[in-house]
Structures are given as structure tokens and as C-alpha cells.
């Protein structure tokens, strides 16, 4: 699995970048908070001889500096991957099959200090693939 194209978006920037139509935009369940979307592209290839299931629902984003961690935002995941026929947080890949998906993570201003939220572009984030028995992560913007 590889991660690339990590970027911090405002909701408006994400809508524009992915050319989302009004019907595709998830409902804002927390309009009272400022929010940003941390987005990256993940690519994977099944190099085994058998079909494999990739479990992306367990893949978290973290910022150790802030003590912050979050899972994939399912509503935005569906929106930004809508044109991908293999869109799933648990896709099945045949031998030698490749897959690329976008993973969006929401972060809200009330989760962080003003300094952390305003300077989010300068913070370091990791994609956490597993915690046990050994923590495996991909450094995103180091």
C-alpha cells in the first residue's frame, strides 16, 4: 500500500477539486464548527496468488503532536470515490489487481487549539495501518 497526494482542504476546496455536484455533497451534521478535510490517495496491488480483502475501515490518520486521531469519514469517502466501481472500505482484490482510492478525514476546530487548527498545514500526519502486534504507519507530510 502506498499513500500520496496528501493535502489539507476546506470543504469548499474539496468540492471544487473533485467537481462534486450538490447531490453528491454530504450533509453537514455539525455546521456550528469550522472543519477541514485531510485527504490522501492510497494505491495498492495484490501481489499474492489468491484473492485478498483490504480492510481500510481500520486505517486511521493521526497527528502525534496534537494527540489527535480519526477514522475515514464515510460520507466524504463515498462522495470523492463515487466514480470508482471498486469503492469500498473493504474491497476484494484478485491476484495482481490494483486499486486506487481517496481517503478523507475530517478535523474540526473544536478538536484542536486555535493554533493547531490555524496552522494545520504545518503539522505532521501519519496514516496508521495497524496497532497490534506492531504499529505500522506511513508518514504523510514529513
C-alpha positions as CSV (number, residue, x, y, z in Angstrom):
1,X,0.0,0.0,0.0
2,X,1.3,3.5,-0.9
3,X,0.0,6.9,0.1
4,X,0.4,10.0,-1.9
5,X,-1.1,13.4,-2.7
6,X,-1.7,14.3,1.0
7,X,-3.4,17.7,1.2
8,X,-5.5,19.8,3.6
9,X,-8.7,21.2,2.1
10,X,-11.5,23.4,3.2
11,X,-14.8,21.7,2.4
12,X,-15.3,24.3,-0.4
13,X,-11.9,23.5,-1.9
14,X,-12.6,19.7,-1.8
15,X,-16.0,20.2,-3.5
16,X,-14.3,22.2,-6.3
17,X,-11.3,19.9,-6.7
18,X,-13.4,16.8,-7.1
19,X,-16.1,18.7,-9.0
20,X,-18.9,17.4,-6.7
21,X,-22.5,18.2,-7.6
22,X,-24.9,19.3,-4.9
23,X,-26.5,15.9,-4.7
24,X,-23.0,14.3,-4.1
25,X,-22.1,16.6,-1.2
26,X,-22.6,15.1,2.2
27,X,-24.9,16.8,4.7
28,X,-23.1,19.0,7.2
29,X,-24.0,17.4,10.5
30,X,-22.0,20.0,12.5
31,X,-22.5,23.4,10.8
32,X,-21.5,25.2,14.0
33,X,-17.9,24.1,13.7
34,X,-15.1,25.0,11.3
35,X,-13.8,22.0,9.6
36,X,-11.1,20.9,7.2
37,X,-10.6,17.7,5.3
38,X,-7.3,15.8,5.3
39,X,-7.2,13.9,2.0
40,X,-4.8,11.4,0.5
41,X,-4.7,8.9,-2.2
42,X,-3.9,5.3,-1.4
43,X,-2.9,2.7,-4.0
44,X,-2.4,-1.0,-3.5
45,X,-1.8,-4.1,-5.5
46,X,-2.5,-7.7,-4.6
47,X,0.8,-9.4,-5.2
48,X,-0.4,-12.8,-3.8
49,X,-1.7,-15.7,-5.8
50,X,-5.1,-15.6,-4.1
51,X,-7.9,-13.1,-3.7
52,X,-7.3,-10.7,-0.8
53,X,-9.6,-8.3,1.2
54,X,-8.1,-4.9,2.1
55,X,-9.5,-3.6,5.3
56,X,-9.4,0.2,5.0
57,X,-12.0,0.9,7.7
58,X,-9.3,0.3,10.3
59,X,-6.9,2.8,8.7
60,X,-6.7,5.9,10.9
61,X,-5.0,9.3,10.5
62,X,-3.0,10.7,13.4
63,X,-1.1,13.8,14.4
64,X,1.1,12.8,17.4
65,X,1.9,16.4,18.1
66,X,-1.8,17.2,18.8
67,X,-2.7,13.8,20.3
68,X,-5.4,13.6,17.5
69,X,-6.6,10.6,15.6
70,X,-9.6,9.9,13.4
71,X,-11.1,7.3,11.1
72,X,-12.1,7.7,7.5
73,X,-15.2,9.9,7.0
74,X,-17.6,7.5,5.3
75,X,-19.8,10.2,3.8
76,X,-17.0,12.0,2.1
77,X,-15.3,8.7,1.2
78,X,-18.5,7.8,-0.8
79,X,-18.6,11.3,-2.4
80,X,-15.0,11.5,-3.6
81,X,-14.8,7.9,-4.8
82,X,-18.3,7.7,-6.3
83,X,-17.0,7.1,-9.9
84,X,-14.8,4.2,-8.7
85,X,-16.6,0.8,-9.3
86,X,-14.4,-0.8,-6.6
87,X,-15.3,1.9,-4.0
88,X,-15.4,0.1,-0.6
89,X,-13.6,0.3,2.7
90,X,-13.3,-3.5,2.4
91,X,-12.5,-4.1,-1.3
92,X,-11.7,-7.5,-2.6
93,X,-8.7,-7.7,-4.9
94,X,-7.9,-10.6,-7.3
95,X,-4.4,-11.7,-7.8
96,X,-2.3,-8.9,-9.4
97,X,-5.3,-6.5,-9.3
98,X,-4.6,-2.8,-8.4
99,X,-6.8,-0.3,-6.7
100,X,-6.6,3.5,-6.0
101,X,-8.9,5.3,-3.6
102,X,-9.1,8.6,-1.9
103,X,-9.3,8.6,1.9
104,X,-10.8,11.7,3.6
105,X,-10.5,12.5,7.3
106,X,-12.5,15.4,8.9
107,X,-10.9,17.6,11.5
108,X,-12.9,20.2,13.5
109,X,-11.8,23.4,15.1
110,X,-13.2,22.3,18.5
111,X,-10.9,19.2,18.5
112,X,-7.8,21.4,18.5
113,X,-6.4,24.6,19.9
114,X,-6.8,27.7,17.8
115,X,-3.0,27.5,17.0
116,X,-3.3,23.8,15.9
117,X,-6.3,24.4,13.6
118,X,-5.0,27.6,12.1
119,X,-1.6,26.0,11.4
120,X,-2.7,22.6,10.4
121,X,-0.8,22.8,7.1
122,X,2.5,22.8,9.1
123,X,1.7,19.8,11.3
124,X,2.9,16.2,10.6
125,X,0.4,13.5,9.9
126,X,0.7,9.7,9.8
127,X,-1.6,7.1,8.2
128,X,-1.9,4.3,10.8
129,X,-2.3,0.9,9.2
130,X,-2.1,-1.3,12.3
131,X,-1.5,-1.0,16.0
132,X,-1.0,-4.6,17.1
133,X,1.1,-6.6,17.4
134,X,3.3,-3.9,15.9
135,X,2.4,-0.4,15.0
136,X,2.7,0.2,11.2
137,X,2.3,3.7,9.8
138,X,3.1,5.8,6.7
139,X,4.5,9.3,7.3
140,X,2.4,11.6,5.1
141,X,4.0,15.0,5.0
142,X,7.4,14.8,6.7
